[in-house]
Amino acid sequence: MKTLLAFTLLVFSSFSNASILIEPQLAYAFSHKLDQTITITNGAATGTTRVNSSGTALEIGGRFGLEFFGLMAGASYHKGLSDKGSNLGAFIGYEAPILLRAWAAYHFDAEVNYDNTSTSGTSIELGVGYTALPLLSLNFIYRKYDMDELTSAGVTYGASDVTPTELSIGISLPLNI
């Protein structure tokens, strides 16, 4: 009986395609733009301010989750190396058999830091990767932020219509265990 059970587990486990995904990533945000007039509130006071910022940043991070027959799901985290902010959220994606990968992430904890101002809120990420090499993926990433708090000179304000965008290229190491 034990031999039959061991044989059955061996045969069926060879057909399963489920794994744990660990994917460290190094990316370069080559286009981060915010150019708009935003409305800020502090108690009953309301005002507007003009924010014009653009820049580049090197970031590290990655994804951790499960992969089953090409479908991926799990957690996503990215942190700017020059203290430009961070993103924490969840992602879903698909790895096609033709060397392409695509994913979407919702970051429920996003922060972007500018020269004297920081913003916090959420972001949406869309990404496409090309896996020509077995353990390396070349990625193109688009992020759109929706910030609802702005902190300047130690004072936090409510903010509306703060929607910076970001384009990144990067490499990642998708490991399936």
Order of alpha helices (4+ residues) and beta strands (2+ residues): alpha-beta-beta-beta-beta-beta-beta-beta-beta-beta-beta
